[in-house]
Every structure is written in structure tokens, then in C-alpha cells.
Amino acid sequence: MKLFKDVKTIAHAGMDGLIFYFSGEPVQANQRVQQYMLSINHAKPDWLKTLIPSYDSLLVCFDCFKVDAHFVYQYLAAHELTHAVSIDGSHHQIPVWYDSPQANDFEQIKNQTGLDKSEVIKLHTSYSLQVFAVGFAPGFAYMGELPEELVCPRLATPRKKVPQGAVAIAEKQAAIYPFSSPGGWNLLGLCPWYYELTDPGDLPEFSVGDSVSFYAINEKQFTEMANDR
């Protein structure tokens, strides 16, 4: 199977990079990104520097002292997808204190979706989400897709400061803020794994292709988990 069968657009990224955009719905396109990334890594061409996946795109960085963009284009156009390569991401079960007063946008979520707090929590804890991309900040994983009932837009005016460890949703995505920062997502609660973290090296490790599910904890459990970390 040829790589270009699933590629809809190609763009240059400087003198040593090409970005391949894949077709299909978000989940399908992201699965193609992962599969092709693993297949190209498996081939190990000597000019390859790194591969950077995102939602529906794959950035291929090459050694411009060995090859040029045209060579990379031709190589990948002829590349046979390695069917033996499989996507085996890790599964993460994330605890959330949904009653945290610091991260509570349930009223505005209700205004957008018509769902009360218990319904939001039930939906948020009932689905397994996929990590589509990691970026924006160290350890910030974009997860999706949320069920249609839970979809709500970003805030019209972003907050100047989102609390560290805030679990949030926006559009069809979910995420956890690894550190306090500005942000415009709707907040559902706090994850104890991030409590007072200062070193990015201590962050939970999410990779593209991992799956994530959430479960509810109370304030006592939050404190215990935060102290035991």
C-alpha cells in the first residue's frame, strides 16, 4: 500500500522538512499518521532526522546535507506501508476531583449543552479517548473525540490563569493543563498527579496513540493521591 493514497496535501517546512496532511475524519486521519510514522521509522532511512506527529499531519525532518525535499518526496511516494507494524499505545486512567471549586465550569457547560453536572461527569467518565497530539506546553496532550452531547465551545474570553492539573474540555477535545497557564477551555475538575509539580520531567508521559479514560475521586482521595505522588 502506497503512503500517498491517504495524503491530501504536502507543504514545505523550511529547507529540511515536509508536512504530510492525511485525509479522513479526525480519528481515522490520526491513526493513519501514527501508522505511517511507525512504518517510516521501521524503514530507518539514513537521511531521516525526526518525525513529528499531530492531529492529521506528519512532519518529516531530513538531513538536508544528504538529501533534498524532492528526494524525500519521491522516497515516500514509493514507500510501501509496513503492515507488520502495529499501534500499541499505553492506556492511562486519570483520577479527577470533579468537585474542586478551583476548576468548576459546570454552569456554563450546562448553558451550552443542557447537561447538568452529574450528566457531564457520567459522559466524561464513560468514554475512552485517544491522544491525538502533544504540544502547546510540555505534557499537554490533546485527547478526543468527546461524545456529541458533551461538545461545547471554548470560552469567549480566555482565563489569564488556569490552575495546574485542571481537566478541561473544548469542542470535541479533552486535555489536562500540566502547569498553570492562560487558557480558554471549560474546566471540569483537578487531577492530583499534577499537584504542585515544578519539574517537567515529573509529568505523566502521554504519547500520540495512547488511550485515556477518566474516573471520579473525592477531595480526601485527591489529597491522598497528591501527597503520595
Secondary structure, DSSP 8 states (H G I E B T S, - for coil): -BGGGGEEEEEE-GGGEEEEEE-SSHHHHHHHHHHHHHHHHHH--TTEEEEEE-SSEEEEEE-TTT--HHHHHHHHHT-B--TT------EEEEEEETT-TTS--HHHHHHHH---HHHHHHHHTT--EEEEEE-SSTT-EEEE---GGG-B---SS-EEEE-TTEEEEEBTEEEE-SS-EEE-SEEEEE-GGGTT---GGGS----TT-EEEEEEE-HHHHHHHHHH-
